[in-house]
Structure formats: structure tokens, C-alpha cells
Amino acid sequence: MKPNRRNFLTGAAAAAGGAFLSRLVPTAQAAESGMKATSTGATMPFVPPSDWKGYKPVITPNGLTLPWKMVDGVKVFHLVAEPVTHEFSPGLVAECWGYNGRVHGPTIEAVEGDRVRIYVTNRLLAPTTVHWHGVLLPSGMDGVGGVSQKAIQPGETFKYEFTLRQHGTLMYHSHHDEMTQMQLGMIGLIVIHPKNPTNPPADRDYAIMLSEWKIEVGARRPDPNEMTDFNVFTMNGRSFPGTQALLAKVGDRVRLRIGNLSTMSHHAIHLHGYYFKVTETDGGEIPLAGQWPETTVFMPTGSTRTLEFVANEPGDWVMHCHMLHHVMTQMGHTFGNLIGINTEGLNQKIRKLVPGYMAMGQDGMGDMGDMGMAVPPNSLPMVGAPGQHDYITMGGMFTILKVRDELPADGSDPGWYKAPPGTQAEVAPAEDLRRDGIELPKSLTKADPAPSLTQTDAWCGPVPPAIPPLLAKSEVTARIKLH
């Protein structure tokens, strides 16, 4: 029977039966009335029952764990591929594709040796599949459209079933029209706990998926055709300041499970304040003798890494990608380089032709976020967030590890760390400078003359002529780019 909107929604709702789905799968009536799943990045950790004797559940910051139920000894899950209105950070919302109302999809948790049955319902307008990335399973369950299975057509529900033969951090994603579907958000994490663990248990076990997007300023949908020029970088589908902080008590053993399904980019994830051991890859555990210490872990696309450390130093410690443009959002990079150039008087001249023009970048871009400038609707151009001491000039793939002696009982954010006296960098007192024989160079003050174009290393070539007041707007733009 050729599916239409009504029988598709009815079939999807029937397949979604069960109380364990009620808070995740939109009802047929809701979908019929035009409601769409909305993802705002609220964290919903798995809460075990009171008599729970299983593994310690992972926490997916800004995400959740996919509920399951036992049916005759089999763990049954249900994924629903569907359009999702997703908030990347306050101020940037886009129309994406995801699973169970989330971007990215919810984390799937199980234990080595479990028999799992995963139903996948397609509520998209396009065919799809799900590939279980790194999972050891029969070929027919691999989820590659046209190779190991037929594509899941709109309105259809497919069943995947296999026994988990390994443990570790793995991933899942669409393997049909991957360029479109993965770039629109159809990815997620799989955590398989060991049946007989040999390593010390983690007190805090976090799961983070890295990704990248191209969203034109003001656009409402990511561009899945982009190949190189990505401008939004995320952890679990969120950009700072929308990323949730990672919390730990002093003495906690912290485990970070990081996966990267970015379209084209690797990432260099750097943690301040600590070194960690790389204990696992998506290929399995690394023997103790082979583990190595790092402060930055290289994350190739299509891979996972598991990191462990003991949180023994309280404070606010940032964790971010060290690919420098990956801690920015929607930054412009096609305008001329004005670093070190004297722009005195330039604004007034150009404003005669382009009202409101302001030269930017001559002193760097660090002050752009807190200037209060108007920005286009639905955009995050070079926005960080206010910090405890100054404006934080980073965004994108950036979060904060907050280590405290005590944490709020409700798991809420403890706020900013208050450094004890004598443990925070500050302006050096004059008496300290004199005591230690530090002589300061003459400071450049506002009263000092600004360097001319011929006095700066940033200028290469002759000094340009003054811009006459009646140039055409296009020629002004051309000269700005040239100079």
C-alpha cells in the first residue's frame, strides 16, 4: 500500500507503543496537527530504578539516554527518525533532522553480551537507514542502504537485532544519503558497558559527540552540500554558551567518552588543568602498558576516544577544540586583514557613502562579542559569553569542567569558581615590580600618536591615496579589500 500522510502517522504511532516511549515520541495527533519535535538541549540523564544493580549510567550533556524495556530477555529500543527544530545555542535555531526529537540522537546504553532489538521508524519524507558504527554484528544488520538492506521508506519501521560482542564507546548514524542526513543531525552515541569490568569504575561518566555545520547567517536550515567551509561547531549538538558544564567533585574519577562524526574535520580536544590517559578507542580497550598521557586528544572523524583522569584540582577548567576557528561561530573570513593598520578617520569618510560603517579588526577581534552590536536574526556571529571576570572570547566547540569540593545536591551548576586569595593572576603591584627588578617598557596610551601605515609591519606596499569623498560604493569596497 502506498503510504499517505494519515496511514504513515498511524503506523508510526502504533509501532511506537509502550510506556517507555511516551516522553520521547510525538503522538500521531500531534504530528497530524503540524507540531514538530523541538530540541532545546535539556539534559535528561537515565535514572535507574531503586533496586538497580546494573552499570553506572553515562551522562550525555545536553542530551539523554534512550529508554529501553526487557521483552523475553531482549533489550528493546525504538529510534524515530524525524524532522527536529533544534536550538544550537540561545540565538541560533535551525530546522534539522534527528532521532526521537533530539539533535543529536539519544545515547544508546547496553551491556556486553546483551541481546538488543532496535526498531527504527522513519518519519522523514526521505528514505533512510541506521548504521551501527564500530559494532560487531552480522552483515545483514550493518545498516548500509543498497548493500546490506533496503532503505527504510517513509512510514516504515525496520527491526535490527543482534548480540553485543564487545564493550566500548561506539556510534550510530544514517548510512543512506549520508552527506545530507548526517549533516542535518542524524548521528548518535552507543555506550556498551563491560560485562566483567577490570578497570576502576568512574564516578562521572560523560559522553560527548563532536560535529560541525554550515549555517548561513540568518538561515533556518544547515547546508548539507557544504564540503569545506563550516561555521558552527558543536558538542552534543550545542555551541558555547549553550553547552552544559561538566561537573565533578574533588577526588572523582572522571571518564570522558568522545566521538567525532564531523563531516570533514578532525578535532584536537584540549583540557586545561589536567592530563588524562587515553584508555580506549572505538577498537577496544588499550592495555595499561600502552596507555599514554595527554592534555590534548586528536579526534579523527569517524572515531571515538575514551579519556580518564582524577579530578584533584578544584576550579573552572575549559575544554575546547584547539583548531582555533572551531571555537568561533559564523565568523566572517572574507574581509580584508586590518590588523595593525591605522584606521583613524576612515569610518567618517566611508560613512558618507555607507551609513553606519565601522572598521573592524585593526586590534584583533576579541572585543566583538561584548560590543553590543546588532547582529542578523537567528545568528551567532563571533559570540562567546560573559564570564566571571571578563567576556569569554570563545564559543563553538567549548565547554567547562567545574571541579568542586562539594556540588549542589540537585546536580545544578555550582556557578563560577572563587579562587582563594593568592591563587589568581592579577595586575602586578608596583612594589612587587620594584622588588623583583622588573622595568616596564613605555606604554602606548591614548595620548600617544597612532602608528602610520608606513610604520607598521602589517602594511606591505605603498601607502594608498586618500579615498576621495565621492567614490562609488563598489570602489570603496574594492579598496577596503585591497588595503
Backbone hydrogen bonds, N-H to C=O, Kabsch-Sander energy under -0.5 kcal/mol:
donor,donor_aa,acceptor,acceptor_aa,energy
8,F,4,N,-2.4
9,L,5,R,-2.0
10,T,6,R,-2.3
11,G,7,N,-2.3
12,A,8,F,-2.6
13,A,9,L,-2.4
14,A,10,T,-2.2
15,A,11,G,-2.4
16,A,12,A,-1.1
17,G,14,A,-1.5
21,L,18,G,-1.7
22,S,19,A,-1.1
24,L,21,L,-2.2
25,V,21,L,-2.4
31,A,27,T,-2.5
32,E,28,A,-3.0
33,S,29,Q,-1.7
34,G,31,A,-1.7
35,M,30,A,-2.1
37,A,83,P,-0.7
39,S,85,T,-3.1
40,T,38,T,-0.6
44,M,63,G,-3.1
46,F,58,V,-0.6
52,W,49,P,-1.9
59,I,205,D,-3.0
63,G,60,T,-2.7
65,T,44,M,-1.0
66,L,107,T,-3.1
69,K,76,V,-1.5
71,V,74,V,-2.5
74,V,71,V,-1.4
75,K,115,R,-2.6
76,V,69,K,-3.0
76,V,74,V,-0.6
77,F,75,K,-0.5
77,F,117,R,-2.9
79,L,119,Y,-3.3
81,A,79,L,-0.5
81,A,121,T,-2.7
82,E,98,G,-2.2
84,V,96,C,-2.7
85,T,37,A,-3.0
86,H,84,V,-0.7
86,H,94,A,-2.9
87,E,39,S,-2.7
88,F,86,H,-0.7
88,F,92,L,-2.1
89,S,92,L,-1.2
92,L,89,S,-2.8
94,A,86,H,-2.7
95,E,220,R,-3.8
96,C,84,V,-3.2
96,C,94,A,-0.7
97,W,184,L,-2.5
98,G,82,E,-2.7
99,Y,102,R,-1.6
100,N,80,V,-2.5
102,R,99,Y,-1.7
105,G,187,I,-2.8
107,T,64,L,-2.8
108,I,189,L,-2.5
109,E,107,T,-0.6
110,A,191,V,-2.0
112,E,193,H,-3.2
113,G,164,L,-2.2
114,D,111,V,-2.7
116,V,114,D,-0.6
116,V,162,F,-2.7
117,R,75,K,-2.9
118,I,160,Y,-3.2
119,Y,77,F,-2.4
119,Y,117,R,-0.6
120,V,158,F,-2.7
121,T,79,L,-2.7
121,T,119,Y,-0.5
122,N,156,E,-2.4
123,R,81,A,-3.1
123,R,121,T,-0.7
128,T,152,I,-1.6
131,H,173,H,-3.4
132,W,142,D,-0.6
133,H,131,H,-1.1
133,H,171,M,-1.1
135,V,132,W,-1.7
137,L,135,V,-0.6
141,M,138,P,-1.9
142,D,139,S,-1.8
145,G,143,G,-0.7
145,G,175,H,-1.2
146,G,149,Q,-2.6
147,V,144,V,-1.6
148,S,144,V,-2.2
149,Q,144,V,-1.1
152,I,128,T,-3.5
153,Q,151,A,-0.8
155,G,122,N,-2.9
156,E,153,Q,-2.5
158,F,120,V,-2.4
160,Y,118,I,-2.3
162,F,116,V,-1.9
164,L,114,D,-2.9
165,R,163,T,-0.5
168,G,192,I,-2.5
170,L,168,G,-0.6
170,L,190,I,-3.3
171,M,133,H,-1.8
172,Y,188,G,-2.4
173,H,131,H,-1.9
174,S,186,M,-1.7
180,T,177,D,-0.7
181,Q,177,D,-2.7
182,M,178,E,-2.4
183,Q,178,E,-0.8
183,Q,179,M,-0.7
184,L,180,T,-1.0
185,G,182,M,-1.4
186,M,181,Q,-2.1
187,I,185,G,-2.0
188,G,172,Y,-2.1
190,I,170,L,-2.8
191,V,108,I,-3.1
192,I,168,G,-2.9
192,I,190,I,-0.5
193,H,110,A,-2.9
193,H,191,V,-0.6
203,D,253,R,-2.0
204,R,253,R,-2.0
206,Y,204,R,-0.6
206,Y,255,R,-3.0
207,A,59,I,-2.3
208,I,257,R,-3.2
210,L,259,G,-3.1
211,S,234,T,-1.8
213,W,232,V,-2.5
215,I,213,W,-0.5
218,G,378,N,-1.1
219,A,216,E,-2.7
223,D,214,K,-3.2
226,E,223,D,-1.1
230,F,228,T,-1.3
231,N,213,W,-2.1
232,V,213,W,-1.9
234,T,211,S,-2.6
235,M,238,R,-2.6
236,N,209,M,-3.5
238,R,235,M,-1.3
239,S,88,F,-2.3
240,F,396,G,-2.4
242,G,239,S,-3.2
246,L,400,I,-2.6
248,A,402,K,-2.1
250,V,404,R,-2.1
251,G,311,A,-3.5
252,D,249,K,-2.5
254,V,252,D,-0.6
254,V,309,F,-3.1
255,R,204,R,-3.3
256,L,307,L,-2.6
257,R,206,Y,-3.2
257,R,255,R,-0.5
258,I,256,L,-0.6
258,I,305,R,-2.9
259,G,208,I,-2.7
260,N,303,S,-2.3
261,L,210,L,-1.9
267,H,299,M,-1.6
269,I,267,H,-0.7
269,I,297,V,-2.1
270,H,268,A,-0.6
270,H,320,H,-3.2
271,L,295,T,-2.4
272,H,318,V,-2.4
276,F,294,E,-2.8
277,K,308,E,-2.5
278,V,292,W,-1.8
279,T,277,K,-0.8
279,T,306,T,-2.4
280,E,306,T,-1.2
281,T,284,G,-2.3
282,D,304,T,-0.9
284,G,281,T,-1.8
286,I,279,T,-3.0
290,G,287,P,-1.9
291,Q,287,P,-0.8
291,Q,288,L,-0.9
292,W,278,V,-0.5
294,E,276,F,-2.3
297,V,269,I,-2.6
299,M,267,H,-3.4
302,G,260,N,-3.5
303,S,260,N,-0.7
303,S,300,P,-1.3
305,R,258,I,-2.5
306,T,280,E,-2.3
307,L,256,L,-2.7
308,E,277,K,-1.9
309,F,254,V,-1.8
311,A,252,D,-3.0
311,A,309,F,-0.5
312,N,310,V,-1.6
315,G,403,V,-2.3
317,W,315,G,-0.6
317,W,401,L,-3.1
318,V,316,D,-0.5
319,M,399,T,-2.6
320,H,270,H,-2.0
321,C,397,M,-2.1
322,H,268,A,-2.9
324,L,322,H,-1.0
326,H,323,M,-3.0
327,V,324,L,-1.3
328,M,325,H,-1.0
330,Q,231,N,-3.5
338,L,336,G,-0.7
340,G,362,Q,-2.6
341,I,338,L,-2.5
343,T,341,I,-0.8
346,L,343,T,-2.1
347,N,343,T,-0.7
349,K,345,G,-1.6
350,I,346,L,-2.5
351,R,347,N,-2.5
352,K,348,Q,-0.6
352,K,349,K,-0.7
353,L,350,I,-1.8
354,V,350,I,-3.3
357,Y,354,V,-2.0
363,D,364,G,-0.6
364,G,361,G,-1.5
368,M,365,M,-1.7
371,M,368,M,-1.0
379,S,91,G,-0.6
382,M,329,T,-3.3
382,M,380,L,-0.7
383,V,380,L,-1.0
385,A,392,I,-1.4
387,G,390,D,-1.9
392,I,385,A,-3.3
393,T,391,Y,-0.6
395,G,327,V,-2.9
396,G,240,F,-0.9
397,M,326,H,-2.6
398,F,396,G,-2.0
399,T,319,M,-2.7
401,L,317,W,-4.0
402,K,246,L,-3.7
402,K,400,I,-0.6
403,V,315,G,-2.5
403,V,401,L,-0.7
404,R,248,A,-2.3
404,R,402,K,-0.5
411,G,408,P,-2.0
419,A,417,Y,-0.8
423,T,420,P,-1.9
433,L,429,P,-1.9
434,R,430,A,-2.4
435,R,431,E,-2.3
436,D,432,D,-2.1
437,G,434,R,-1.0
438,I,433,L,-2.5
439,E,437,G,-0.7
440,L,438,I,-0.5
445,T,443,S,-0.8
448,D,445,T,-1.3
455,Q,452,S,-1.7
456,T,453,L,-0.8
459,W,456,T,-1.2
471,L,468,P,-1.1
476,V,472,A,-2.0
477,T,473,K,-2.4
478,A,474,S,-2.2
479,R,475,E,-2.4
480,I,476,V,-2.4
481,K,477,T,-2.2
482,L,478,A,-2.0
483,H,479,R,-2.8
